[in-house]
Amino acid sequence: MSTPFTLTVCAEMVFTELPLVERVERIHALGFGVEIWDWTVKDLDALAALAADGVRFSSMTGYVQGTLTDRDGADALLRTAAESVPVAKRLGIPRLNLHGTGLGEGGLPVQPVETVTGPMWVAAVHTLRRVAALGEEHDVVFCLENLNTAVDHPGVPFARAEDTLALVEAVGSPHLRMMLDLYHAQIGEGNLVELCRRAGDAIGEIQVADVPGRCEPGTGEISYPAVARALAAMGYDGVVGLEAYAADGDSERALERFREAFTL
């Protein structure tokens, strides 16, 4: 038995008793690729040395500040996305992650939105076209992530997977894809297998955690082995990333349960 997917693990959420560089080393030693968040607070020299030694970095946050929906916010997002590209290139990271607005402490939006208006949708499409052009210029892929507003990120615009998919399809560029987070989608929408089928080629990467609790597969209500079989059946062979906390603090066991869930 093996997996048709490339399995990666978010270094921000496991082995948290260790410094981040050591977390990356542990994840790599266990046979996984690595995802990171905010590059501005990382030891980039140390991470670049790990990349040179064979660590595979899969994705990182692709902006520092900004929003999709107003001119100043869009300019800030584009400016900091452009600043993120050389870092991604240095670490060999092909996918840069975006959200509907910048996230602050506790994952709360810096600029919360109660109601997403028609003009906001138009502005978001325009901003994302600029983002896609930046990705095309530098041969990287920006991925727009769905989030949930019920538990973790209240006030984030374009949070539902349905919203992010609509925006990605409206732009229609291979340099803008979905970061399809199935943990957030289960809370916000459910019907995960059909969601994956509907998203299809718009998926740039899939992230997973179980519900409730945001821990590894097998700790909650989602049948991730069934999701894995459905993904394989639809021909998806890309990245599946564990973005989850370790149940009971056992990170190594969490990674093994993740691997088991996506082994066919």
Rosetta blueprint (number, residue, H / E / L):
1 M L
2 S L
3 T L
4 P L
5 F L
6 T E
7 L E
8 T E
9 V E
10 C E
11 A L
12 E L
13 M L
14 V L
15 F L
16 T L
17 E L
18 L L
19 P L
20 L H
21 V H
22 E H
23 R H
24 V H
25 E H
26 R H
27 I H
28 H H
29 A H
30 L L
31 G L
32 F L
33 G E
34 V E
35 E E
36 I L
37 W L
38 D L
39 W H
40 T H
41 V H
42 K L
43 D L
44 L H
45 D H
46 A H
47 L H
48 A H
49 A H
50 L H
51 A H
52 A H
53 D L
54 G L
55 V L
56 R L
57 F E
58 S E
59 S E
60 M E
61 T E
62 G L
63 Y L
64 V L
65 Q L
66 G L
67 T E
68 L L
69 T L
70 D L
71 R H
72 D H
73 G H
74 A H
75 D H
76 A H
77 L H
78 L H
79 R H
80 T H
81 A H
82 A H
83 E H
84 S H
85 V H
86 P H
87 V H
88 A H
89 K H
90 R H
91 L H
92 G L
93 I L
94 P L
95 R E
96 L E
97 N E
98 L E
99 H L
100 G L
101 T E
102 G L
103 L E
104 G L
105 E H
106 G H
107 G H
108 L L
109 P E
110 V L
111 Q L
112 P L
113 V L
114 E L
115 T L
116 V L
117 T L
118 G H
119 P H
120 M H
121 W H
122 V H
123 A H
124 A H
125 V H
126 H H
127 T H
128 L H
129 R H
130 R H
131 V H
132 A H
133 A H
134 L H
135 G H
136 E H
137 E H
138 H H
139 D L
140 V L
141 V E
142 F E
143 C E
144 L E
145 E E
146 N L
147 L L
148 N L
149 T L
150 A L
151 V L
152 D L
153 H L
154 P L
155 G L
156 V L
157 P L
158 F L
159 A L
160 R L
161 A H
162 E H
163 D H
164 T H
165 L H
166 A H
167 L H
168 V H
169 E H
170 A H
171 V H
172 G L
173 S L
174 P L
175 H L
176 L E
177 R E
178 M E
179 M E
180 L E
181 D E
182 L H
183 Y H
184 H H
185 A H
186 Q H
187 I H
188 G H
189 E L
190 G L
191 N L
192 L H
193 V H
194 E H
195 L H
196 C H
197 R H
198 R H
199 A H
200 G H
201 D H
202 A H
203 I E
204 G E
205 E E
206 I E
207 Q E
208 V E
209 A L
210 D L
211 V L
212 P L
213 G L
214 R L
215 C E
216 E L
217 P L
218 G L
219 T L
220 G L
221 E L
222 I L
223 S L
224 Y H
225 P H
226 A H
227 V H
228 A H
229 R H
230 A H
231 L H
232 A H
233 A H
234 M L
235 G L
236 Y L
237 D L
238 G L
239 V E
240 V E
241 G E
242 L E
243 E L
244 A L
245 Y E
246 A L
247 A H
248 D H
249 G H
250 D L
251 S H
252 E H
253 R H
254 A H
255 L H
256 E H
257 R H
258 F H
259 R H
260 E H
261 A H
262 F L
263 T L
264 L L
